[in-house]
Amino acid sequence: DHHVNYGSGSGLQDRVAFVQNDPSQYDASIRLADLQVSDTGTYQCRVKKNTVAVHEVIVTVEEKPAPPQCWAEGEVIEGSSIVLRCYSR
């Protein structure tokens, strides 16, 4: 039907668009810009020509990890072993 149904209160109106200008030319792919954690969910593609075809895709958007904190355990001596530890929230 040449339109995207954004759902209620999704905030996607300004961030979703068809990849091709004319989806009737057999490509109804969409592009989601500026992904956010709140965009996680099930998306449904419903294409109608002579018949209706429906496909669902589950999208999971994870948060970018915080910068890691790294440190060495043990004395740094040439030829000895140390443990390098990193942690990120």
Biopython code that builds the backbone (N, CA, C, O; Angstrom):
import numpy as np
from Bio.PDB.StructureBuilder import StructureBuilder

atoms = [
    (1, "ASP", "N", (0.819, -1.216, 0.000)),
    (1, "ASP", "CA", (0.000, 0.000, 0.000)),
    (1, "ASP", "C", (0.857, 1.272, 0.000)),
    (1, "ASP", "O", (0.334, 2.371, 0.182)),
    (2, "HIS", "N", (2.164, 1.124, -0.202)),
    (2, "HIS", "CA", (3.097, 2.255, -0.262)),
    (2, "HIS", "C", (3.151, 3.076, 1.018)),
    (2, "HIS", "O", (3.404, 4.279, 0.962)),
    (3, "HIS", "N", (2.921, 2.459, 2.157)),
    (3, "HIS", "CA", (3.047, 3.204, 3.405)),
    (3, "HIS", "C", (3.604, 2.296, 4.502)),
    (3, "HIS", "O", (3.566, 1.069, 4.403)),
    (4, "VAL", "N", (4.123, 2.939, 5.549)),
    (4, "VAL", "CA", (4.659, 2.230, 6.702)),
    (4, "VAL", "C", (3.744, 2.514, 7.880)),
    (4, "VAL", "O", (3.420, 3.669, 8.157)),
    (5, "ASN", "N", (3.326, 1.456, 8.577)),
    (5, "ASN", "CA", (2.539, 1.614, 9.790)),
    (5, "ASN", "C", (3.520, 1.592, 10.952)),
    (5, "ASN", "O", (4.161, 0.572, 11.202)),
    (6, "TYR", "N", (3.642, 2.702, 11.661)),
    (6, "TYR", "CA", (4.654, 2.848, 12.691)),
    (6, "TYR", "C", (4.238, 2.329, 14.056)),
    (6, "TYR", "O", (5.072, 2.250, 14.958)),
    (7, "GLY", "N", (2.989, 1.980, 14.232)),
    (7, "GLY", "CA", (2.526, 1.585, 15.561)),
    (7, "GLY", "C", (2.285, 2.822, 16.401)),
    (7, "GLY", "O", (2.600, 3.936, 15.985)),
    (8, "SER", "N", (1.732, 2.626, 17.573)),
    (8, "SER", "CA", (1.397, 3.777, 18.422)),
    (8, "SER", "C", (2.568, 4.147, 19.319)),
    (8, "SER", "O", (3.135, 3.300, 20.008)),
    (9, "GLY", "N", (2.918, 5.424, 19.297)),
    (9, "GLY", "CA", (3.952, 5.947, 20.193)),
    (9, "GLY", "C", (5.330, 5.353, 19.987)),
    (9, "GLY", "O", (6.126, 5.319, 20.925)),
    (10, "SER", "N", (5.634, 4.885, 18.794)),
    (10, "SER", "CA", (6.919, 4.218, 18.573)),
    (10, "SER", "C", (8.068, 5.194, 18.357)),
    (10, "SER", "O", (9.222, 4.833, 18.591)),
    (11, "GLY", "N", (7.790, 6.413, 17.920)),
    (11, "GLY", "CA", (8.850, 7.371, 17.652)),
    (11, "GLY", "C", (9.647, 7.051, 16.399)),
    (11, "GLY", "O", (10.748, 7.574, 16.227)),
    (12, "LEU", "N", (9.123, 6.207, 15.519)),
    (12, "LEU", "CA", (9.849, 5.797, 14.316)),
    (12, "LEU", "C", (9.555, 6.665, 13.099)),
    (12, "LEU", "O", (10.237, 6.537, 12.081)),
    (13, "GLN", "N", (8.574, 7.532, 13.174)),
    (13, "GLN", "CA", (8.115, 8.261, 11.992)),
    (13, "GLN", "C", (9.231, 8.949, 11.227)),
    (13, "GLN", "O", (9.218, 8.933, 9.996)),
    (14, "ASP", "N", (10.188, 9.548, 11.904)),
    (14, "ASP", "CA", (11.250, 10.284, 11.220)),
    (14, "ASP", "C", (12.476, 9.423, 10.936)),
    (14, "ASP", "O", (13.449, 9.909, 10.360)),
    (15, "ARG", "N", (12.443, 8.142, 11.334)),
    (15, "ARG", "CA", (13.636, 7.309, 11.219)),
    (15, "ARG", "C", (13.458, 6.081, 10.331)),
    (15, "ARG", "O", (14.397, 5.302, 10.168)),
    (16, "VAL", "N", (12.266, 5.894, 9.753)),
    (16, "VAL", "CA", (12.015, 4.729, 8.901)),
    (16, "VAL", "C", (11.632, 5.195, 7.506)),
    (16, "VAL", "O", (10.831, 6.115, 7.340)),
    (17, "ALA", "N", (12.222, 4.542, 6.503)),
    (17, "ALA", "CA", (11.888, 4.875, 5.117)),
    (17, "ALA", "C", (12.105, 3.638, 4.257)),
    (17, "ALA", "O", (12.886, 2.753, 4.606)),
    (18, "PHE", "N", (11.412, 3.588, 3.141)),
    (18, "PHE", "CA", (11.645, 2.518, 2.179)),
    (18, "PHE", "C", (13.046, 2.693, 1.589)),
    (18, "PHE", "O", (13.492, 3.820, 1.376)),
    (19, "VAL", "N", (13.734, 1.595, 1.329)),
    (19, "VAL", "CA", (15.064, 1.638, 0.725)),
    (19, "VAL", "C", (14.959, 2.141, -0.713)),
    (19, "VAL", "O", (15.764, 2.967, -1.143)),
    (20, "GLN", "N", (13.970, 1.648, -1.455)),
    (20, "GLN", "CA", (13.719, 2.101, -2.823)),
    (20, "GLN", "C", (12.582, 3.119, -2.797)),
    (20, "GLN", "O", (11.666, 3.007, -1.983)),
    (21, "ASN", "N", (12.639, 4.099, -3.675)),
    (21, "ASN", "CA", (11.589, 5.118, -3.712)),
    (21, "ASN", "C", (10.212, 4.529, -4.007)),
    (21, "ASN", "O", (9.206, 5.007, -3.482)),
    (22, "ASP", "N", (10.165, 3.502, -4.838)),
    (22, "ASP", "CA", (8.891, 2.913, -5.233)),
    (22, "ASP", "C", (8.864, 1.436, -4.828)),
    (22, "ASP", "O", (9.378, 0.589, -5.559)),
    (23, "PRO", "N", (8.268, 1.117, -3.666)),
    (23, "PRO", "CA", (8.257, -0.273, -3.197)),
    (23, "PRO", "C", (7.450, -1.216, -4.093)),
    (23, "PRO", "O", (7.546, -2.434, -3.946)),
    (24, "SER", "N", (6.665, -0.675, -5.011)),
    (24, "SER", "CA", (5.902, -1.550, -5.902)),
    (24, "SER", "C", (6.805, -2.221, -6.935)),
    (24, "SER", "O", (6.358, -3.104, -7.668)),
    (25, "GLN", "N", (8.068, -1.811, -6.998)),
    (25, "GLN", "CA", (9.026, -2.412, -7.926)),
    (25, "GLN", "C", (9.718, -3.620, -7.298)),
    (25, "GLN", "O", (10.882, -3.896, -7.591)),
    (26, "TYR", "N", (9.006, -4.330, -6.444)),
    (26, "TYR", "CA", (9.427, -5.614, -5.871)),
    (26, "TYR", "C", (10.483, -5.522, -4.783)),
    (26, "TYR", "O", (11.097, -6.537, -4.453)),
    (27, "ASP", "N", (10.720, -4.353, -4.215)),
    (27, "ASP", "CA", (11.610, -4.244, -3.058)),
    (27, "ASP", "C", (10.943, -3.344, -2.030)),
    (27, "ASP", "O", (10.971, -2.119, -2.150)),
    (28, "ALA", "N", (10.344, -3.963, -1.019)),
    (28, "ALA", "CA", (9.667, -3.200, 0.027)),
    (28, "ALA", "C", (10.517, -3.131, 1.285)),
    (28, "ALA", "O", (9.992, -2.962, 2.386)),
    (29, "SER", "N", (11.841, -3.264, 1.125)),
    (29, "SER", "CA", (12.758, -3.185, 2.265)),
    (29, "SER", "C", (12.669, -1.807, 2.902)),
    (29, "SER", "O", (12.434, -0.807, 2.225)),
    (30, "ILE", "N", (12.861, -1.772, 4.213)),
    (30, "ILE", "CA", (12.873, -0.490, 4.923)),
    (30, "ILE", "C", (14.217, -0.321, 5.617)),
    (30, "ILE", "O", (14.919, -1.293, 5.898)),
    (31, "ARG", "N", (14.552, 0.914, 5.883)),
    (31, "ARG", "CA", (15.777, 1.266, 6.601)),
    (31, "ARG", "C", (15.380, 1.935, 7.907)),
    (31, "ARG", "O", (14.580, 2.871, 7.916)),
    (32, "LEU", "N", (15.943, 1.451, 9.013)),
    (32, "LEU", "CA", (15.733, 2.071, 10.321)),
    (32, "LEU", "C", (16.989, 2.866, 10.653)),
    (32, "LEU", "O", (18.068, 2.290, 10.790)),
    (33, "ALA", "N", (16.862, 4.173, 10.783)),
    (33, "ALA", "CA", (18.007, 5.031, 11.068)),
    (33, "ALA", "C", (18.105, 5.307, 12.561)),
    (33, "ALA", "O", (17.107, 5.248, 13.279)),
    (34, "ASP", "N", (19.301, 5.606, 13.016)),
    (34, "ASP", "CA", (19.546, 6.015, 14.406)),
    (34, "ASP", "C", (18.914, 5.034, 15.398)),
    (34, "ASP", "O", (18.092, 5.418, 16.229)),
    (35, "LEU", "N", (19.314, 3.757, 15.295)),
    (35, "LEU", "CA", (18.730, 2.723, 16.152)),
    (35, "LEU", "C", (18.857, 3.064, 17.624)),
    (35, "LEU", "O", (19.859, 3.627, 18.065)),
    (36, "GLN", "N", (17.833, 2.716, 18.371)),
    (36, "GLN", "CA", (17.790, 2.940, 19.814)),
    (36, "GLN", "C", (17.373, 1.644, 20.488)),
    (36, "GLN", "O", (16.724, 0.799, 19.870)),
    (37, "VAL", "N", (17.741, 1.484, 21.747)),
    (37, "VAL", "CA", (17.373, 0.280, 22.494)),
    (37, "VAL", "C", (15.861, 0.083, 22.467)),
    (37, "VAL", "O", (15.387, -1.053, 22.419)),
    (38, "SER", "N", (15.108, 1.163, 22.496)),
    (38, "SER", "CA", (13.643, 1.070, 22.499)),
    (38, "SER", "C", (13.083, 0.549, 21.164)),
    (38, "SER", "O", (11.895, 0.236, 21.084)),
    (39, "ASP", "N", (13.916, 0.452, 20.120)),
    (39, "ASP", "CA", (13.470, -0.093, 18.837)),
    (39, "ASP", "C", (13.424, -1.618, 18.849)),
    (39, "ASP", "O", (12.955, -2.223, 17.885)),
    (40, "THR", "N", (13.898, -2.245, 19.909)),
    (40, "THR", "CA", (13.829, -3.697, 20.033)),
    (40, "THR", "C", (12.371, -4.134, 19.928)),
    (40, "THR", "O", (11.494, -3.557, 20.571)),
    (41, "GLY", "N", (12.121, -5.155, 19.115)),
    (41, "GLY", "CA", (10.754, -5.645, 18.981)),
    (41, "GLY", "C", (10.588, -6.511, 17.753)),
    (41, "GLY", "O", (11.558, -6.840, 17.070)),
    (42, "THR", "N", (9.356, -6.874, 17.482)),
    (42, "THR", "CA", (9.024, -7.678, 16.320)),
    (42, "THR", "C", (8.487, -6.757, 15.238)),
    (42, "THR", "O", (7.539, -6.003, 15.460)),
    (43, "TYR", "N", (9.104, -6.828, 14.064)),
    (43, "TYR", "CA", (8.692, -6.019, 12.928)),
    (43, "TYR", "C", (8.059, -6.937, 11.894)),
    (43, "TYR", "O", (8.528, -8.052, 11.665)),
    (44, "GLN", "N", (6.997, -6.460, 11.279)),
    (44, "GLN", "CA", (6.266, -7.272, 10.314)),
    (44, "GLN", "C", (6.278, -6.585, 8.957)),
    (44, "GLN", "O", (5.970, -5.399, 8.833)),
    (45, "CYS", "N", (6.643, -7.362, 7.943)),
    (45, "CYS", "CA", (6.582, -6.881, 6.569)),
    (45, "CYS", "C", (5.372, -7.546, 5.924)),
    (45, "CYS", "O", (5.274, -8.772, 5.869)),
    (46, "ARG", "N", (4.462, -6.725, 5.441)),
    (46, "ARG", "CA", (3.237, -7.226, 4.822)),
    (46, "ARG", "C", (3.174, -6.672, 3.407)),
    (46, "ARG", "O", (2.957, -5.476, 3.209)),
    (47, "VAL", "N", (3.366, -7.549, 2.421)),
    (47, "VAL", "CA", (3.395, -7.141, 1.024)),
    (47, "VAL", "C", (2.149, -7.671, 0.335)),
    (47, "VAL", "O", (1.802, -8.847, 0.443)),
    (48, "LYS", "N", (1.488, -6.767, -0.377)),
    (48, "LYS", "CA", (0.256, -7.154, -1.051)),
    (48, "LYS", "C", (0.362, -6.810, -2.531)),
    (48, "LYS", "O", (0.433, -5.637, -2.898)),
    (49, "LYS", "N", (0.374, -7.823, -3.372)),
    (49, "LYS", "CA", (0.256, -7.646, -4.823)),
    (49, "LYS", "C", (-1.042, -8.344, -5.207)),
    (49, "LYS", "O", (-2.125, -7.793, -5.008)),
    (50, "ASN", "N", (-0.941, -9.555, -5.759)),
    (50, "ASN", "CA", (-2.138, -10.343, -6.047)),
    (50, "ASN", "C", (-2.613, -11.052, -4.783)),
    (50, "ASN", "O", (-3.813, -11.222, -4.567)),
    (51, "THR", "N", (-1.670, -11.456, -3.964)),
    (51, "THR", "CA", (-1.972, -12.079, -2.673)),
    (51, "THR", "C", (-1.208, -11.307, -1.604)),
    (51, "THR", "O", (-0.451, -10.385, -1.908)),
    (52, "VAL", "N", (-1.415, -11.693, -0.353)),
    (52, "VAL", "CA", (-0.732, -11.036, 0.764)),
    (52, "VAL", "C", (0.334, -11.978, 1.308)),
    (52, "VAL", "O", (0.056, -13.145, 1.586)),
    (53, "ALA", "N", (1.559, -11.468, 1.459)),
    (53, "ALA", "CA", (2.647, -12.224, 2.072)),
    (53, "ALA", "C", (3.085, -11.471, 3.325)),
    (53, "ALA", "O", (3.261, -10.253, 3.301)),
    (54, "VAL", "N", (3.257, -12.206, 4.411)),
    (54, "VAL", "CA", (3.634, -11.592, 5.683)),
    (54, "VAL", "C", (4.881, -12.287, 6.211)),
    (54, "VAL", "O", (4.977, -13.514, 6.194)),
    (55, "HIS", "N", (5.828, -11.491, 6.677)),
    (55, "HIS", "CA", (7.039, -12.035, 7.288)),
    (55, "HIS", "C", (7.382, -11.185, 8.509)),
    (55, "HIS", "O", (7.332, -9.956, 8.456)),
    (56, "GLU", "N", (7.727, -11.850, 9.600)),
    (56, "GLU", "CA", (8.099, -11.132, 10.817)),
    (56, "GLU", "C", (9.585, -11.295, 11.090)),
    (56, "GLU", "O", (10.167, -12.353, 10.849)),
    (57, "VAL", "N", (10.187, -10.228, 11.598)),
    (57, "VAL", "CA", (11.599, -10.225, 11.957)),
    (57, "VAL", "C", (11.710, -9.681, 13.371)),
    (57, "VAL", "O", (11.118, -8.652, 13.698)),
    (58, "ILE", "N", (12.468, -10.375, 14.207)),
    (58, "ILE", "CA", (12.710, -9.903, 15.572)),
    (58, "ILE", "C", (14.023, -9.130, 15.564)),
    (58, "ILE", "O", (15.062, -9.658, 15.167)),
    (59, "VAL", "N", (13.968, -7.879, 16.004)),
    (59, "VAL", "CA", (15.141, -7.020, 16.052)),
    (59, "VAL", "C", (15.486, -6.766, 17.514)),
    (59, "VAL", "O", (14.636, -6.353, 18.303)),
    (60, "THR", "N", (16.745, -7.020, 17.863)),
    (60, "THR", "CA", (17.220, -6.751, 19.223)),
    (60, "THR", "C", (18.341, -5.724, 19.139)),
    (60, "THR", "O", (19.377, -5.973, 18.523)),
    (61, "VAL", "N", (18.129, -4.580, 19.756)),
    (61, "VAL", "CA", (19.134, -3.523, 19.776)),
    (61, "VAL", "C", (19.724, -3.492, 21.178)),
    (61, "VAL", "O", (19.014, -3.287, 22.162)),
    (62, "GLU", "N", (21.036, -3.699, 21.252)),
    (62, "GLU", "CA", (21.697, -3.700, 22.550)),
    (62, "GLU", "C", (22.434, -2.388, 22.755)),
    (62, "GLU", "O", (22.840, -1.724, 21.801)),
    (63, "GLU", "N", (22.596, -2.032, 24.020)),
    (63, "GLU", "CA", (23.303, -0.796, 24.341)),
    (63, "GLU", "C", (24.781, -0.925, 24.047)),
    (63, "GLU", "O", (25.369, -1.996, 24.195)),
    (64, "LYS", "N", (25.368, 0.168, 23.633)),
    (64, "LYS", "CA", (26.803, 0.214, 23.434)),
    (64, "LYS", "C", (27.460, 0.095, 24.809)),
    (64, "LYS", "O", (27.065, 0.797, 25.740)),
    (65, "PRO", "N", (28.454, -0.780, 24.951)),
    (65, "PRO", "CA", (29.074, -0.928, 26.269)),
    (65, "PRO", "C", (29.847, 0.326, 26.667)),
    (65, "PRO", "O", (30.307, 1.089, 25.818)),
    (66, "ALA", "N", (29.976, 0.516, 27.962)),
    (66, "ALA", "CA", (30.768, 1.629, 28.476)),
    (66, "ALA", "C", (32.238, 1.360, 28.167)),
    (66, "ALA", "O", (32.628, 0.205, 27.999)),
    (67, "PRO", "N", (33.052, 2.397, 28.089)),
    (67, "PRO", "CA", (34.481, 2.175, 27.861)),
    (67, "PRO", "C", (35.043, 1.256, 28.949)),
    (67, "PRO", "O", (34.711, 1.405, 30.125)),
    (68, "PRO", "N", (35.894, 0.308, 28.553)),
    (68, "PRO", "CA", (36.403, -0.639, 29.544)),
    (68, "PRO", "C", (37.433, -0.008, 30.468)),
    (68, "PRO", "O", (38.130, 0.941, 30.109)),
    (69, "GLN", "N", (37.504, -0.563, 31.661)),
    (69, "GLN", "CA", (38.552, -0.215, 32.622)),
    (69, "GLN", "C", (39.517, -1.392, 32.613)),
    (69, "GLN", "O", (39.100, -2.528, 32.838)),
    (70, "CYS", "N", (40.781, -1.146, 32.360)),
    (70, "CYS", "CA", (41.757, -2.225, 32.257)),
    (70, "CYS", "C", (42.908, -1.979, 33.219)),
    (70, "CYS", "O", (43.261, -0.835, 33.506)),
    (71, "TRP", "N", (43.488, -3.069, 33.714)),
    (71, "TRP", "CA", (44.625, -2.982, 34.612)),
    (71, "TRP", "C", (45.418, -4.291, 34.569)),
    (71, "TRP", "O", (44.932, -5.322, 34.103)),
    (72, "ALA", "N", (46.632, -4.215, 35.061)),
    (72, "ALA", "CA", (47.505, -5.386, 35.115)),
    (72, "ALA", "C", (47.608, -5.849, 36.563)),
    (72, "ALA", "O", (47.721, -5.044, 37.487)),
    (73, "GLU", "N", (47.568, -7.171, 36.734)),
    (73, "GLU", "CA", (47.768, -7.758, 38.058)),
    (73, "GLU", "C", (49.109, -8.486, 38.044)),
    (73, "GLU", "O", (49.373, -9.323, 37.182)),
    (74, "GLY", "N", (49.909, -8.159, 38.978)),
    (74, "GLY", "CA", (51.236, -8.766, 39.046)),
    (74, "GLY", "C", (52.298, -7.734, 38.718)),
    (74, "GLY", "O", (52.023, -6.688, 38.131)),
    (75, "GLU", "N", (53.488, -8.052, 39.104)),
    (75, "GLU", "CA", (54.606, -7.150, 38.877)),
    (75, "GLU", "C", (55.093, -7.313, 37.437)),
    (75, "GLU", "O", (55.275, -8.433, 36.959)),
    (76, "VAL", "N", (55.301, -6.195, 36.756)),
    (76, "VAL", "CA", (55.734, -6.232, 35.368)),
    (76, "VAL", "C", (57.252, -6.371, 35.342)),
    (76, "VAL", "O", (57.989, -5.400, 35.514)),
    (77, "ILE", "N", (57.697, -7.611, 35.121)),
    (77, "ILE", "CA", (59.124, -7.916, 35.053)),
    (77, "ILE", "C", (59.352, -8.714, 33.778)),
    (77, "ILE", "O", (58.624, -9.667, 33.500)),
    (78, "GLU", "N", (60.344, -8.335, 33.016)),
    (78, "GLU", "CA", (60.641, -9.023, 31.767)),
    (78, "GLU", "C", (60.830, -10.516, 32.028)),
    (78, "GLU", "O", (61.593, -10.914, 32.909)),
    (79, "GLY", "N", (60.131, -11.322, 31.258)),
    (79, "GLY", "CA", (60.228, -12.774, 31.372)),
    (79, "GLY", "C", (59.247, -13.388, 32.345)),
    (79, "GLY", "O", (59.120, -14.612, 32.395)),
    (80, "SER", "N", (58.530, -12.554, 33.141)),
    (80, "SER", "CA", (57.541, -13.102, 34.073)),
    (80, "SER", "C", (56.140, -13.000, 33.475)),
    (80, "SER", "O", (55.948, -12.396, 32.419)),
    (81, "SER", "N", (55.176, -13.588, 34.152)),
    (81, "SER", "CA", (53.792, -13.566, 33.688)),
    (81, "SER", "C", (52.997, -12.536, 34.472)),
    (81, "SER", "O", (53.246, -12.309, 35.656)),
    (82, "ILE", "N", (52.028, -11.910, 33.789)),
    (82, "ILE", "CA", (51.083, -11.017, 34.454)),
    (82, "ILE", "C", (49.687, -11.342, 33.933)),
    (82, "ILE", "O", (49.531, -12.029, 32.923)),
    (83, "VAL", "N", (48.688, -10.846, 34.629)),
    (83, "VAL", "CA", (47.302, -11.000, 34.203)),
    (83, "VAL", "C", (46.786, -9.622, 33.829)),
    (83, "VAL", "O", (46.886, -8.679, 34.614)),
    (84, "LEU", "N", (46.228, -9.507, 32.617)),
    (84, "LEU", "CA", (45.604, -8.258, 32.178)),
    (84, "LEU", "C", (44.094, -8.413, 32.328)),
    (84, "LEU", "O", (43.504, -9.342, 31.777)),
    (85, "ARG", "N", (43.485, -7.524, 33.057)),
    (85, "ARG", "CA", (42.047, -7.594, 33.307)),
    (85, "ARG", "C", (41.361, -6.382, 32.704)),
    (85, "ARG", "O", (41.886, -5.269, 32.733)),
    (86, "CYS", "N", (40.174, -6.622, 32.158)),
    (86, "CYS", "CA", (39.332, -5.541, 31.635)),
    (86, "CYS", "C", (37.910, -5.781, 32.111)),
    (86, "CYS", "O", (37.461, -6.921, 32.231)),
    (87, "TYR", "N", (37.218, -4.697, 32.378)),
    (87, "TYR", "CA", (35.846, -4.760, 32.863)),
    (87, "TYR", "C", (35.046, -3.653, 32.192)),
    (87, "TYR", "O", (35.532, -2.533, 32.032)),
    (88, "SER", "N", (33.821, -3.973, 31.802)),
    (88, "SER", "CA", (32.933, -2.982, 31.236)),
    (88, "SER", "C", (31.532, -3.228, 31.758)),
    (88, "SER", "O", (31.117, -4.377, 31.909)),
    (89, "ARG", "N", (30.803, -2.163, 32.036)),
    (89, "ARG", "CA", (29.434, -2.326, 32.508)),
    (89, "ARG", "C", (28.550, -2.761, 31.384)),
    (89, "ARG", "O", (27.350, -2.954, 31.581)),
]
sb = StructureBuilder()
sb.init_structure("model")
sb.init_model(0)
sb.init_chain("A")
sb.init_seg("    ")
for serial, (resi, resn, name, xyz) in enumerate(atoms, 1):
    if name == "N":
        sb.init_residue(resn, " ", resi, " ")
    sb.init_atom(name, np.array(xyz, "f"), 0.0, 1.0, " ", f" {name:<3s}", serial, name[0])
structure = sb.get_structure()
